[in-house]
Each structure stands twice: as C-alpha cells, then as structure tokens.
Amino acid sequence: MLSLPDLTEQEREEVRQACGFACVRCGVTIYRYLRLPDAAQATLLCPTCHGLVEEGRLTAAQVHGFHTNPVVRQRHFARDRLPFSPELPMLIIGGTRLLRDTPIPLVLDGEPIMMFAPPRRSRGATRISLRMGAPDGSPVQVINGNEWLPTDGSWHFLLRGDRYSIMAARGEGLAVLRIVARNRIAVEHLRTTIRGRRLEVTPDWLEIDGKRYVDRIGSGALVGLEC
C-alpha cells in the first residue's frame, strides 16, 4: 500500500471522516494515509496494521472490508479505551498536579517535544504530535496531528494494552503514553536527546541534562516548561 503524503487538507479531512478518525482495523488514533489496494481511494491504517499488509498477513479484500466498515463505527467498539475526546486532554506528567489547558507541555532546546490539541470534529480523536531526537541529536517529527510520519523503519509504534509506545530503531528515543481515560493521558516514560540536551520524563518527575525536578510544568499556558 502506497503512502499518500500529497493529499490536500480537504482530502485528508474526507479520509479521516470516512474512516472514523482512526485505523479502520483496530481503532488506534495514530495512522498513515494509504492508498487502498487495487483502488484509487485512501484509507487510514496504524503502523502495526500497515505492517501486516506489507507482510501479506492482511489481504486486499480484508483491507477493503475494514475500510467499508471501520471498527470505530461498530457497536462493540470501546471508545473510552482510546483518546477520543472533544476536549484538550489533561496530562499526568513530571510530578505536576494534573496538567490542564497546556497544549505544549515541554519544549527542549527550542523544539516542542509533545503537542496536544482537541479534534477538529466532536467525534474525532485527540490530536497528538511528537518530536524526538534522532541518533545524531537532530530533531525529527515522528507524529504530526496523529499522522505517523516515519516510512524508513527508523521508529516503531505499538499499542500495548492502554499504552501508545513509540521507540527509536536506533538510539535511546522512547515515548510511552498511557490512555487513562478519553481526556486524560499519562506520560509514562519519555526519553530523548536533542542537540546534546537530554530529557527524561515520568509521571512523577522530569530530568533535564541530569538534573531531576518535580512539579516544574505550569498549567494554563501555551507552553508548560521551556528548557
């Protein structure tokens, strides 16, 4: 299945709406825009499900079936276990009392590490963006508004229970987001180095260049902490 990076924003909106703002097979809200097998239409598949297609473990007919009837539109699908919320999420991060109304909790060396935004439509998914350091320390946009950007195997994505896990194929890059509720996300572990500046974060503390802090991220601002 071919990636479709050149879709217009209107076309992307139409694809998201048709697919229920998530992977049509599993409902994960991190996805790629991909051309349906043997068709001109586009669909959404998470990195894991797209890997199954590439390995031949999902057939073209199965992918078409998922696209026609996305899992998030099925009655049995439990939306509460994934970040489907019309509100900006509250965050559990860095030993701070529940972080509210802070779209960019952390900026490291001028780079916004994480960004969160409410969906453009009420039935959509929380928009998550993630910027991490490559093995050479240069900043890399891994996720942009829920779109999974890597196509070269440099980063891996996995849904583990209620956790979105993003891991670098090389180096120490790691981000684990636990979906506590539709509008509540815990930064369970984040670790990255950008241009020699090292950041590590858990729900209880954050460490910047080897110095550990608690309760340093501020609520109610565009940026919670710039370091």
C-alpha positions in Angstrom: 0.0 0.0 0.0 1.4 3.4 -1.0 1.7 6.3 1.4 -0.2 9.4 0.2 1.8 12.4 1.5 0.5 14.8 -1.2 -3.2 14.8 -0.2 -4.7 18.2 0.3 -6.1 19.1 3.7 -9.6 18.8 2.4 -8.9 15.3 1.1 -7.3 14.4 4.4 -10.4 15.6 6.2 -12.6 13.5 4.0 -10.5 10.4 4.6 -10.4 10.9 8.4 -14.2 11.4 8.4 -14.8 8.3 6.3 -12.5 6.2 8.5 -13.8 7.4 11.9 -10.5 9.3 12.7 -8.6 6.1 13.4 -7.1 2.9 11.9 -10.0 1.2 10.2 -8.9 -2.2 11.5 -8.0 -1.6 15.2 -9.2 1.9 16.1 -5.7 3.2 17.0 -5.7 7.0 16.6 -2.1 7.1 15.2 -2.3 6.4 11.5 -0.9 6.8 8.0 -2.9 7.8 4.9 -2.6 4.9 2.5 -4.0 4.0 -0.9 -6.4 1.1 -0.8 -5.1 -2.0 -2.6 -6.3 -2.0 -6.3 -8.3 1.2 -5.8 -7.8 5.0 -6.0 -9.4 5.6 -2.6 -7.4 6.3 0.5 -7.8 4.8 4.0 -6.2 5.0 7.5 -4.1 2.2 8.9 -1.9 2.4 12.0 1.8 1.4 11.6 1.1 -2.0 13.1 -1.8 -2.9 10.7 0.1 -1.4 7.8 3.0 -3.8 8.7 0.6 -6.7 8.5 -0.4 -5.7 5.0 3.3 -5.4 3.9 3.9 -8.9 5.4 1.0 -10.3 3.4 -1.0 -11.2 6.6 -3.8 -8.9 5.6 -5.3 -9.3 2.1 -6.6 -6.6 -0.2 -10.1 -7.9 0.3 -9.8 -7.7 4.1 -8.5 -4.1 4.0 -11.4 -3.1 1.7 -13.8 -4.7 4.2 -12.3 -2.8 7.1 -12.5 0.5 5.1 -16.1 -0.1 4.3 -17.0 -0.8 7.9 -14.4 0.9 10.2 -14.1 -0.7 13.7 -14.7 2.6 15.5 -18.2 2.7 13.9 -19.1 -0.7 15.1 -21.4 -1.1 18.2 -18.9 -3.2 20.2 -16.0 -0.7 19.9 -15.0 0.7 23.3 -14.1 4.4 22.5 -13.2 5.1 26.2 -10.1 3.0 26.0 -8.6 5.3 23.3 -8.2 9.1 23.2 -11.5 10.1 21.6 -12.5 13.3 23.4 -13.7 16.7 22.2 -11.6 18.4 24.9 -7.9 19.1 25.3 -6.6 16.2 27.4 -5.4 16.6 31.0 -1.9 15.2 31.5 -0.2 13.3 34.2 3.4 14.3 33.9 6.6 15.3 35.8 5.1 15.2 39.3 2.8 18.1 38.4 -0.7 18.2 39.8 -3.0 17.2 36.9 -1.8 19.4 34.0 -4.7 21.2 32.4 -5.1 23.5 29.3 -1.5 23.2 28.2 -1.2 22.3 24.6 2.7 22.1 24.6 3.8 20.7 27.9 7.6 20.6 27.1 9.9 22.5 24.8 13.6 21.3 24.7 16.2 23.5 23.1 13.5 25.3 21.1 11.8 22.1 20.0 8.2 21.3 21.1 8.5 17.7 22.3 4.8 16.9 22.6 1.8 18.8 21.4 -1.9 18.0 22.1 -5.0 19.5 20.6 -8.7 18.7 20.6 -10.2 17.2 17.5 -11.5 19.3 14.7 -14.8 17.5 15.0 -16.6 16.4 18.1 -16.4 12.7 17.2 -12.8 12.9 16.3 -9.7 11.9 18.2 -7.3 13.9 20.4 -4.6 15.2 18.1 -1.1 14.1 19.3 2.2 15.3 17.9 5.6 14.1 18.9 9.1 15.5 18.1 12.1 13.5 19.2 15.9 13.3 18.7 17.5 11.2 16.0 20.6 9.2 16.9 22.7 12.2 15.8 20.7 14.5 18.0 18.8 16.3 15.3 15.1 16.8 15.9 12.7 14.5 14.0 8.9 14.9 13.7 7.6 11.4 14.4 3.9 12.1 14.7 2.1 15.2 13.4 -1.5 15.7 14.4 -1.9 11.8 14.7 -0.2 11.2 11.3 2.7 8.7 11.6 5.5 10.2 9.5 8.4 7.7 9.5 8.5 5.4 6.5 12.1 4.1 6.7 11.8 1.9 9.8 13.7 4.4 12.0 10.8 4.4 14.5 8.4 1.8 15.7 4.9 2.1 17.1 3.0 -0.4 19.2 -0.3 -0.4 21.1 0.3 -2.3 24.3 -2.9 -2.5 26.3 -3.8 1.1 27.1 -0.4 2.4 26.0 0.9 4.0 22.9 4.6 3.1 22.7 6.9 4.8 20.2 10.5 3.6 20.1 13.5 4.5 18.0 15.1 1.7 16.0 18.5 3.1 17.0 19.4 5.2 19.9 17.5 5.8 23.1 14.4 7.6 21.8 11.3 6.4 23.7 7.8 7.7 24.4 5.1 5.8 26.2 1.7 7.5 26.6 -0.9 5.7 28.7 -4.5 6.4 27.9 -6.0 6.7 31.4 -9.4 8.0 30.0 -10.6 9.6 26.9 -9.4 13.1 28.1 -6.6 12.0 30.4 -3.2 10.9 29.3 -0.2 9.9 31.4 3.3 10.4 30.1 4.5 7.1 31.4 8.0 7.4 30.1 9.7 9.7 27.6 13.4 9.8 26.9 15.2 11.7 24.2 18.3 13.8 23.4 18.2 16.8 21.1 21.4 18.6 20.1 23.1 17.3 23.3 20.3 18.3 25.6 18.9 15.2 27.4 15.3 14.9 28.6 13.6 12.1 30.6 10.1 12.3 31.9 7.8 10.0 34.0 4.5 10.8 35.7 6.4 11.6 38.9 9.4 13.6 37.8 11.4 15.0 34.9 15.1 15.1 34.4 16.9 17.7 32.2 20.6 17.3 31.5 21.0 15.0 34.5 19.1 17.3 37.0 15.8 16.0 38.4 12.8 18.2 39.0 9.2 17.7 40.4 6.3 20.0 39.7 8.0 22.3 37.3 5.5 22.3 34.4 2.9 25.0 34.6 -0.8 24.6 33.7 -3.0 27.0 31.8 -0.3 28.3 29.3 0.6 27.5 25.7 3.9 26.1 26.9 4.2 24.3 30.2 8.0 24.3 30.5 10.8 25.5 28.2 14.2 24.2 28.9 
